[in-house]
Amino acid sequence: MKIRVDVKLKNGVLDPQGRAVAHALHTLGFDEVADVRIGKAIELEVNETDKEKAKARAVEMAQKLLANLVIESYTVEVLG
């Protein structure tokens, strides 16, 4: 079963990479871009047939390793 974990910085946490990308986009003429936040997407293939169990395990993985809970938030989606 495939699972996607999206991790991004919490609101209020400085995102220097996002600011650099926003600046570059403005330089290229994309002035309509107001803000950019950079995150990461992690796709997992797990050996589990029960969607709820697979999601629960992915939440555990996110909390223990994949996200820094002090400065990042995450979402977990079962893709099938």
N, C-alpha and C positions, 0 to 999 in steps of 0.2 A: 504494500500500500504506500502511496506517495503522500508525503506531508510537506507543507511549506510553512516555514517559520520566518516571518518578517520582523526585523529588529530595526528600531530607529531611536534616535536621541529623543529624550523627553522634551516637552516644551520648556523653554527657558534655559536649556543647556546650549552653550555656544557651539556652533557647527562651522568650524573654519573651512572644511572642505566644501560645504554647501555654499558658503560665501564666495569662495574662489570660483566655483562653477557659475554662480549668479553673475559675478563680475565678468567672467569670460563670455557668457551669453550676451550680456549688455554690450561688450566690445564687438561682438559679431552682429549687432543690430537687433537683438531680440529684447527690445526695451520693455515689452509687456510683462516680462518675468519679474514678479515682485519679490519672491523669496525661493530659495532652494534648500531642501533638507536632504542629506544623503543618509541612506540606510543600507542594510544588507538583507538579501533573501537567501535562505538556506533551504535546500530541498533534501528531504530525507526519504529513503526507501526503507521501510520497516517490514519485518516479517510478522504481521498481525492482520487478522481478517476482521476483527471487530473495530469499527470506526471510533467508538467512544474510548476504548482501551488505547488505541493508537494515538488518539489526540491527547489523552491523559499522559501518556509516556512522553510525547513531544513537549508538553507543557513542563514536565519534570526536567527534560533536557534543557529547555530554554532557561528555566530558573536556576539550574545548577551550572550551566556552562555557556550556552549560546548567547545569553544577554547579560550585560552588567546592570543589574536591577537598580543600582544607585542612579545611573544616568540614562538608562535605556528602557524602552517599553517594547513589548512584542505582541504579535498575534500569531495564532496557529490555525492553519486551514488544512483539512483533509481533502486531498485532490482526487483520491480514488485508487 
